[in-house]
Amino acid sequence: MLLGFDIGGTKCAVLIGDKTADDIQILCKESMPTDLPVYDMIEKLFVTAERLLAQFNIGITKVEGIGISCGGPLSSKRGLILSPPNLLGWDNVPIVKMASERFGRPVLLQNDANACAVAEWRYGAGKGYNNLIFLTFGTGMGAGLILNGQLYSGISDLAGEVGHIRLAEMGPVGFGKAGSFEGFCSGGGIAQIGQIKAREMLQVGKSVAYCNSIEELTQLTAKSIAEAAFAGDETALAVYQLCGQYLGKALALFIDMLNPELIILGSIFGRSEELLRPAMMESINQEAYFESIAACKIVPAGLSENVGDMAALSLATMSNQTAFQ
């Protein structure tokens, strides 16, 4: 049996899974909002895990390992969560030590992008590929890199923190930086772009399908803007076109630098591919080397909305390792 914790900026989940020869069966999952101070939240996760194990009559000795997937930056080697921008207050949290002392089982921590890259590589769209990039594209933006058949995490465990890359001098803020990749391409970033474009329209007396007044600007989400875009609202379509344009600019950099076989885009891309792909491909074709473009497929996550769940449980299968190579 496997135990997994998926820790995100908006929600967390506790998972129990059963490993088969070539797959992981998710036996149960309990989600909850990330709405408590850090150590209270961790205690809630641990108590939930204990309750679920008891509910399914699984003794802790039957648990092969524990996987913890969390937004970066973090250090898998030291077992620390290091101040992720979407987890305010989660500063130098010794999550591996806490989990291993509580449950007495081997624990592996990895950032969510690396964990999802492993899950997609082993069980999803990345099966059979040796060189791929996985991009989270959810609450935040991070990358997991599988290079020459191995997860590459970098000398400081910080490889793939691509959300921090600045793509423009000014723009929506993500990862603490205006104009960053995460600013343009994340749930929060899309909401910021939507606010800017809605304000521009409302201030000159034009209507916006996803926002009726200035007072509603702070309530906008990537989902509400996407719904308006799918219904044909021009302002909402412009929001996703701009996001797609900057997504393509970033992917062109990665294609030129790493020459991957495959780029897998998670979360928002899977739900809004038709809104994003045209502008994305236009930017890629303008910026990247044509032979590298031809060699690279760009697809949504094969595990779809289950990728975060499978990520944590995939780590649990490797929890006797102190870190990836």
C-alpha angles and dihedrals in degrees: 000000000000132000121204137185119197109194117191139167094252104024143007132208139200116211138187118197141175119222119223128183095280106002146039120237113210106223098182143349133192119191129195137173118264091239106129133081111275102263093039088052092051091049090051090052093049094047090049091051092051091049094049093048090052091046091056092040092241114153114215091243088064090061109098094197148327125247124198119194115189140161113268160275095079141129116242090183093058096030093236134139105219113205103293110202091233094049106059113199095020093120121159092338112180092216096157093052091047093050096044092049092047099046105020093225132116112273131200123193123195135161114265095249093054091044092050091047089056092047093050091044094052103031110011144039092329098063109131096016126112101189119045144138123218119199120195097209095180130099085341138007123247137145136227116202126208105187123179090346097310135095108249113209102164134236093291096033088252103108112131098034087137095147087079094061111113112229098173137020091240133016144098115343123246131155088012093298130103112230094018126148089250089049092058099032115042137074092266092044094053089050090053092050088048091052093051094049094043091051090051091054098041094050091060093046099258123136126242119200095216097045127038100183145010088256090063095056095095091053096060120118135184087249096054091047091048091052090054091046093052087051089055104257107161096214092050090048089052090053092056092041090057091046090050091049093056092041087058092047091056094044090051089058091051093046092052094044102043105019092216126189092220141019116197118198119200139205111348094033092055091053097040106028095130091053094049109032101073095055091037093055092044090057093044092050091049096047114027130073108267097228091052090049090052091053095051129079119201115205141159118256111288091214088053114190090354094066094097091050093048090045095062092044092046088058090051089061088058099039095118086070116087091212142341121267 
